[in-house]
């Protein structure tokens, strides 16, 4: 069962991952779950967050590749964001 959920999550787009993550957060905040249920929801949420981060990283790489100008990457926005972190 957990394997099927993991495979299904890999097929979700970024927006679907974020929607499921938001639903999980609401569920953890409002539902009366057992400790085991809460841990299962948290574990699923961590998996979703990792997949979303991977998708964001892939999107950033795509933007950088599309921004190639005369062999130089135009990525000042990304450099500025990295400097802030």
N, C-alpha and C positions, 0 to 999 in steps of 0.2 A: 504493500500500500504506500509506504513512504517513498519507495523507488518510483512508483507511478507519479506521485506528486512532484518529485524532483524532476522527472522527465517533462512533465506538463509545464512546470515553471520555466524550464529552458526555452519552451516554445512561446512563452508570453512576450508581448512587446513591453517596452518601458512603462507605458501608461497603465497597462494591466498589472504589472508588478507593483507599481506605486498604489494603485487602487486596492489591491489585496493587502499591501502593507498598512495602508490607512485603516482598512477594515479590521485588521488584526490589532492595531493600536486601540481603536475604539472598543473592540471586544475585551481586551485586557483591562481597559479602564472602567468599563461599565458592567460587564457580565460577571456573574458570581461563579467563577471557575475553581476547580480543585487545583492544588499545586501542580499535579501532573499534567493537567490540561493546560495550565498557564505555561508550563515549561515547553510543552509541545508547540503551542502557538508561538512562543518566543523563538524556538529553534527554527520553525518555518519562516518566521520573519527575518531572522539572520540570513537564512539561505536566499530569501527574496532580495534582501538588501545587497548581498554579494553579487547576485545576478544583475541587479540594476546598476551597480557600480561598474561591472564589466561592460555593460551596454553603453554607459556614459563614456567610458574610456575608449571604446571602439568608435563612438560617434566623434569624440575629440580627434582621434587619429584620422578619421575620414575628413573632417573639416580641415585639418592641417594639410592633408594630401591635396584637397581641392583648392587650397590657398597657395599652391606653389606658383611663384612668379619668378621667371628666369632662374630656376634652379634653387631659389632661396625660399624658405618657408616663411610666410607672413603669419606670425603667431603672437603678435604683441599682446593681444587680449589674454591668451593663455599664459604668457610670461608674467603679465601683470597680476593675474590671479594667483599664480604660484608664489610670487614675491610677497603677496599679502598673507599667505598661509605661513 
